[in-house]
Amino acid sequence: MFKHIFCVVTLFAVSVVMGHPAEAGAKKTYLPTLPYESYFAKYRGDRAVLKFNDFSGKIKAQRIKKLLRSGPVLGDRVLLDNNLAVYFPEGYIVSSTLRLDAFRPKNGVTAKRIKSSHDLEENPDYQLVEQMDQHLGKVCAEINLPNQIKARLRKSPDGILSLVKHTPGRFDRLVGTQSRAYEITSALKPSYLSKEREVIIAAMRCI
């Protein structure tokens, strides 16, 4: 299964890169690691981490949980084992997205099978919320998005921009408590953070 998915992803990436060399894939002297990759690598017990502008073929097959769709295209975005989604529209990684919820499905329980709080457990990775300064850098802008969503932009010393959206926890109704969820999208270029014009303008000011 994983081998099949890996082949699909690799073939897609190769075909795109051969036709359209990616600007994001240009050689650079330093490629910053995706946020939280080092944190999750420690728990996996390996040193293999993904970096911005890495070729998608570098993604190990066993790490891929699911192919995701980006508009009409299936396979230029994948969900990894740590629930980190990476996006590589032209074969090279340009952004990553991680959602942090206070609760998560228990091992072996899929999202569609969640019926009650008995199907959930506390998310140990939620501690990363308190470590955003360390992993994402300081806040450089605050904005209000549609649907009353509050967001903050952060910039790391490596030049990584992160858009952090604050939303209600998706399992609050089941657990009977109020919590906050955080959707974190990181990229080197503002245009890969969001399609929202307000976000791009704010991100440009952070650079």
TIBA-380047 format. One record per residue (C-alpha): y, z, x; residue number from 1; residue in three letters. Coordinates in nm, 3 decimals. Layout:
% TIBA-380047
py->Y, pz->Z, px->X, resi->NUM, resn->ALA
...
//
This chain:
% TIBA-380047
py->0.000, pz->0.000, px->0.000, resi->1, resn->MET
py->0.246, pz->0.107, px->0.268, resi->2, resn->PHE
py->0.147, pz->-0.183, px->0.490, resi->3, resn->LYS
py->0.211, pz->-0.420, px->0.202, resi->4, resn->HIS
py->0.554, pz->-0.272, px->0.136, resi->5, resn->ILE
py->0.638, pz->-0.281, px->0.505, resi->6, resn->PHE
py->0.547, pz->-0.648, px->0.526, resi->7, resn->CYS
py->0.765, pz->-0.728, px->0.225, resi->8, resn->VAL
py->1.062, pz->-0.548, px->0.374, resi->9, resn->VAL
py->1.013, pz->-0.699, px->0.719, resi->10, resn->THR
py->0.971, pz->-1.052, px->0.589, resi->11, resn->LEU
py->1.282, pz->-1.018, px->0.375, resi->12, resn->PHE
py->1.484, pz->-0.889, px->0.668, resi->13, resn->ALA
py->1.362, pz->-1.157, px->0.906, resi->14, resn->VAL
py->1.436, pz->-1.439, px->0.663, resi->15, resn->SER
py->1.787, pz->-1.316, px->0.598, resi->16, resn->VAL
py->1.869, pz->-1.252, px->0.961, resi->17, resn->VAL
py->1.745, pz->-1.592, px->1.068, resi->18, resn->MET
py->1.966, pz->-1.757, px->0.809, resi->19, resn->GLY
py->2.272, pz->-1.533, px->0.842, resi->20, resn->HIS
py->2.313, pz->-1.326, px->1.159, resi->21, resn->PRO
py->2.444, pz->-0.989, px->1.043, resi->22, resn->ALA
py->2.778, pz->-0.867, px->1.159, resi->23, resn->GLU
py->2.632, pz->-0.517, px->1.134, resi->24, resn->ALA
py->2.361, pz->-0.617, px->1.377, resi->25, resn->GLY
py->2.596, pz->-0.705, px->1.659, resi->26, resn->ALA
py->2.507, pz->-0.530, px->1.984, resi->27, resn->LYS
py->2.696, pz->-0.210, px->2.047, resi->28, resn->LYS
py->2.688, pz->0.036, px->2.333, resi->29, resn->THR
py->2.637, pz->0.328, px->2.095, resi->30, resn->TYR
py->2.470, pz->0.339, px->1.757, resi->31, resn->LEU
py->2.520, pz->0.665, px->1.562, resi->32, resn->PRO
py->2.219, pz->0.820, px->1.394, resi->33, resn->THR
py->2.209, pz->0.825, px->1.014, resi->34, resn->LEU
py->2.320, pz->1.163, px->0.877, resi->35, resn->PRO
py->2.034, pz->1.411, px->0.836, resi->36, resn->TYR
py->1.783, pz->1.192, px->1.021, resi->37, resn->GLU
py->1.753, pz->1.441, px->1.306, resi->38, resn->SER
py->1.712, pz->1.725, px->1.056, resi->39, resn->TYR
py->1.423, pz->1.555, px->0.875, resi->40, resn->PHE
py->1.264, pz->1.430, px->1.199, resi->41, resn->ALA
py->1.229, pz->1.791, px->1.309, resi->42, resn->LYS
py->1.021, pz->1.869, px->0.999, resi->43, resn->TYR
py->0.815, pz->1.554, px->1.042, resi->44, resn->ARG
py->0.743, pz->1.660, px->1.397, resi->45, resn->GLY
py->0.858, pz->1.338, px->1.561, resi->46, resn->ASP
py->1.161, pz->1.199, px->1.739, resi->47, resn->ARG
py->1.187, pz->0.869, px->1.556, resi->48, resn->ALA
py->1.527, pz->0.850, px->1.387, resi->49, resn->VAL
py->1.706, pz->0.559, px->1.226, resi->50, resn->LEU
py->2.053, pz->0.457, px->1.334, resi->51, resn->LYS
py->2.326, pz->0.244, px->1.186, resi->52, resn->PHE
py->2.277, pz->-0.125, px->1.271, resi->53, resn->ASN
py->1.907, pz->-0.069, px->1.338, resi->54, resn->ASP
py->1.692, pz->-0.367, px->1.241, resi->55, resn->PHE
py->1.505, pz->-0.293, px->0.916, resi->56, resn->SER
py->1.175, pz->-0.373, px->1.088, resi->57, resn->GLY
py->1.216, pz->-0.046, px->1.277, resi->58, resn->LYS
py->1.147, pz->0.151, px->0.956, resi->59, resn->ILE
py->0.793, pz->0.286, px->0.979, resi->60, resn->LYS
py->0.566, pz->0.185, px->0.693, resi->61, resn->ALA
py->0.447, pz->0.540, px->0.626, resi->62, resn->GLN
py->0.804, pz->0.652, px->0.561, resi->63, resn->ARG
py->0.866, pz->0.407, px->0.277, resi->64, resn->ILE
py->0.820, pz->0.553, px->-0.072, resi->65, resn->LYS
py->0.966, pz->0.276, px->-0.284, resi->66, resn->LYS
py->1.145, pz->-0.057, px->-0.278, resi->67, resn->LEU
py->1.482, pz->-0.037, px->-0.449, resi->68, resn->LEU
py->1.688, pz->-0.309, px->-0.613, resi->69, resn->ARG
py->2.039, pz->-0.397, px->-0.507, resi->70, resn->SER
py->2.172, pz->-0.615, px->-0.787, resi->71, resn->GLY
py->1.935, pz->-0.914, px->-0.824, resi->72, resn->PRO
py->1.772, pz->-0.849, px->-0.487, resi->73, resn->VAL
py->1.459, pz->-0.636, px->-0.452, resi->74, resn->LEU
py->1.378, pz->-0.508, px->-0.107, resi->75, resn->GLY
py->1.711, pz->-0.489, px->0.076, resi->76, resn->ASP
py->1.719, pz->-0.117, px->0.000, resi->77, resn->ARG
py->1.429, pz->0.128, px->0.039, resi->78, resn->VAL
py->1.368, pz->0.492, px->-0.046, resi->79, resn->LEU
py->1.222, pz->0.691, px->0.242, resi->80, resn->LEU
py->0.993, pz->0.993, px->0.246, resi->81, resn->ASP
py->1.284, pz->1.239, px->0.262, resi->82, resn->ASN
py->1.450, pz->1.074, px->-0.040, resi->83, resn->ASN
py->1.703, pz->0.904, px->0.183, resi->84, resn->LEU
py->1.780, pz->0.550, px->0.067, resi->85, resn->ALA
py->1.883, pz->0.298, px->0.333, resi->86, resn->VAL
py->2.056, pz->-0.033, px->0.267, resi->87, resn->TYR
py->2.021, pz->-0.342, px->0.488, resi->88, resn->PHE
py->2.167, pz->-0.645, px->0.304, resi->89, resn->PRO
py->2.135, pz->-0.874, px->0.607, resi->90, resn->GLU
py->1.843, pz->-0.710, px->0.781, resi->91, resn->GLY
py->2.037, pz->-0.435, px->0.957, resi->92, resn->TYR
py->2.103, pz->-0.085, px->0.823, resi->93, resn->ILE
py->2.463, pz->-0.049, px->0.704, resi->94, resn->VAL
py->2.450, pz->0.257, px->0.478, resi->95, resn->SER
py->2.238, pz->0.551, px->0.367, resi->96, resn->SER
py->2.240, pz->0.761, px->0.050, resi->97, resn->THR
py->2.096, pz->1.108, px->-0.001, resi->98, resn->LEU
py->2.105, pz->1.315, px->-0.319, resi->99, resn->ARG
py->2.087, pz->1.692, px->-0.294, resi->100, resn->LEU
py->1.983, pz->1.882, px->-0.606, resi->101, resn->ASP
py->1.923, pz->2.256, px->-0.632, resi->102, resn->ALA
py->1.580, pz->2.182, px->-0.783, resi->103, resn->PHE
py->1.324, pz->1.910, px->-0.722, resi->104, resn->ARG
py->0.991, pz->1.800, px->-0.874, resi->105, resn->PRO
py->0.689, pz->1.986, px->-0.742, resi->106, resn->LYS
py->0.458, pz->1.802, px->-0.507, resi->107, resn->ASN
py->0.261, pz->1.543, px->-0.700, resi->108, resn->GLY
py->0.495, pz->1.544, px->-1.002, resi->109, resn->VAL
py->0.682, pz->1.218, px->-1.058, resi->110, resn->THR
py->1.022, pz->1.203, px->-1.225, resi->111, resn->ALA
py->0.871, pz->1.056, px->-1.542, resi->112, resn->LYS
py->0.628, pz->1.348, px->-1.576, resi->113, resn->ARG
py->0.886, pz->1.626, px->-1.564, resi->114, resn->ILE
py->0.864, pz->1.808, px->-1.896, resi->115, resn->LYS
py->0.978, pz->2.164, px->-1.822, resi->116, resn->SER
py->1.094, pz->2.401, px->-1.550, resi->117, resn->SER
py->0.727, pz->2.454, px->-1.457, resi->118, resn->HIS
py->0.732, pz->2.105, px->-1.306, resi->119, resn->ASP
py->1.022, pz->2.197, px->-1.076, resi->120, resn->LEU
py->1.079, pz->2.407, px->-0.767, resi->121, resn->GLU
py->1.378, pz->2.510, px->-0.561, resi->122, resn->GLU
py->1.481, pz->2.241, px->-0.316, resi->123, resn->ASN
py->1.472, pz->2.381, px->0.041, resi->124, resn->PRO
py->1.692, pz->2.092, px->0.159, resi->125, resn->ASP
py->1.972, pz->2.213, px->-0.068, resi->126, resn->TYR
py->2.079, pz->2.435, px->0.222, resi->127, resn->GLN
py->2.230, pz->2.119, px->0.370, resi->128, resn->LEU
py->2.515, pz->2.156, px->0.120, resi->129, resn->VAL
py->2.646, pz->2.445, px->0.328, resi->130, resn->GLU
py->2.611, pz->2.241, px->0.648, resi->131, resn->GLN
py->2.817, pz->1.937, px->0.554, resi->132, resn->MET
py->3.082, pz->2.007, px->0.816, resi->133, resn->ASP
py->2.809, pz->2.007, px->1.078, resi->134, resn->GLN
py->2.628, pz->1.693, px->0.963, resi->135, resn->HIS
py->2.909, pz->1.488, px->0.805, resi->136, resn->LEU
py->3.229, pz->1.609, px->0.967, resi->137, resn->GLY
py->3.545, pz->1.745, px->0.811, resi->138, resn->LYS
py->3.694, pz->1.639, px->0.477, resi->139, resn->VAL
py->3.957, pz->1.369, px->0.527, resi->140, resn->CYS
py->4.036, pz->1.281, px->0.163, resi->141, resn->ALA
py->3.971, pz->1.395, px->-0.194, resi->142, resn->GLU
py->3.965, pz->1.159, px->-0.491, resi->143, resn->ILE
py->3.883, pz->1.161, px->-0.862, resi->144, resn->ASN
py->3.647, pz->0.889, px->-0.979, resi->145, resn->LEU
py->3.578, pz->0.763, px->-1.334, resi->146, resn->PRO
py->3.377, pz->0.986, px->-1.568, resi->147, resn->ASN
py->3.545, pz->1.296, px->-1.424, resi->148, resn->GLN
py->3.347, pz->1.275, px->-1.102, resi->149, resn->ILE
py->3.509, pz->1.452, px->-0.809, resi->150, resn->LYS
py->3.449, pz->1.315, px->-0.463, resi->151, resn->ALA
py->3.536, pz->1.394, px->-0.105, resi->152, resn->ARG
py->3.544, pz->1.169, px->0.197, resi->153, resn->LEU
py->3.431, pz->1.303, px->0.531, resi->154, resn->ARG
py->3.443, pz->1.162, px->0.882, resi->155, resn->LYS
py->3.216, pz->1.269, px->1.166, resi->156, resn->SER
py->3.307, pz->1.268, px->1.537, resi->157, resn->PRO
py->3.078, pz->0.962, px->1.566, resi->158, resn->ASP
py->3.303, pz->0.771, px->1.327, resi->159, resn->GLY
py->3.062, pz->0.786, px->1.033, resi->160, resn->ILE
py->3.233, pz->0.789, px->0.693, resi->161, resn->LEU
py->3.063, pz->0.976, px->0.408, resi->162, resn->SER
py->3.145, pz->0.968, px->0.039, resi->163, resn->LEU
py->3.027, pz->1.290, px->-0.128, resi->164, resn->VAL
py->3.018, pz->1.284, px->-0.508, resi->165, resn->LYS
py->3.000, pz->1.614, px->-0.696, resi->166, resn->HIS
py->2.803, pz->1.596, px->-1.021, resi->167, resn->THR
py->2.619, pz->1.841, px->-1.251, resi->168, resn->PRO
py->2.260, pz->1.912, px->-1.152, resi->169, resn->GLY
py->2.023, pz->1.670, px->-1.321, resi->170, resn->ARG
py->1.769, pz->1.943, px->-1.406, resi->171, resn->PHE
py->2.014, pz->2.203, px->-1.538, resi->172, resn->ASP
py->1.897, pz->2.166, px->-1.898, resi->173, resn->ARG
py->1.536, pz->2.234, px->-1.804, resi->174, resn->LEU
py->1.599, pz->2.533, px->-1.578, resi->175, resn->VAL
py->1.865, pz->2.683, px->-1.805, resi->176, resn->GLY
py->2.132, pz->2.722, px->-1.539, resi->177, resn->THR
py->2.431, pz->2.534, px->-1.405, resi->178, resn->GLN
py->2.422, pz->2.384, px->-1.060, resi->179, resn->SER
py->2.588, pz->2.117, px->-0.854, resi->180, resn->ARG
py->2.431, pz->1.800, px->-0.722, resi->181, resn->ALA
py->2.571, pz->1.600, px->-0.433, resi->182, resn->TYR
py->2.527, pz->1.228, px->-0.378, resi->183, resn->GLU
py->2.609, pz->1.145, px->-0.016, resi->184, resn->ILE
py->2.663, pz->0.784, px->0.089, resi->185, resn->THR
py->2.736, pz->0.722, px->0.456, resi->186, resn->SER
py->2.845, pz->0.409, px->0.641, resi->187, resn->ALA
py->3.053, pz->0.289, px->0.933, resi->188, resn->LEU
py->3.266, pz->0.056, px->0.720, resi->189, resn->LYS
py->3.454, pz->0.155, px->0.399, resi->190, resn->PRO
py->3.325, pz->-0.153, px->0.217, resi->191, resn->SER
py->2.968, pz->-0.019, px->0.237, resi->192, resn->TYR
py->3.059, pz->0.318, px->0.088, resi->193, resn->LEU
py->3.148, pz->0.200, px->-0.260, resi->194, resn->SER
py->3.279, pz->-0.089, px->-0.465, resi->195, resn->LYS
py->3.550, pz->0.138, px->-0.606, resi->196, resn->GLU
py->3.887, pz->0.017, px->-0.477, resi->197, resn->ARG
py->4.021, pz->0.372, px->-0.471, resi->198, resn->GLU
py->3.736, pz->0.485, px->-0.246, resi->199, resn->VAL
py->3.786, pz->0.198, px->-0.002, resi->200, resn->ILE
py->4.159, pz->0.264, px->0.023, resi->201, resn->ILE
py->4.105, pz->0.636, px->0.081, resi->202, resn->ALA
py->3.836, pz->0.563, px->0.342, resi->203, resn->ALA
py->4.070, pz->0.328, px->0.527, resi->204, resn->MET
py->4.315, pz->0.614, px->0.561, resi->205, resn->ARG
py->4.044, pz->0.829, px->0.715, resi->206, resn->CYS
py->3.972, pz->0.580, px->0.991, resi->207, resn->ILE
//
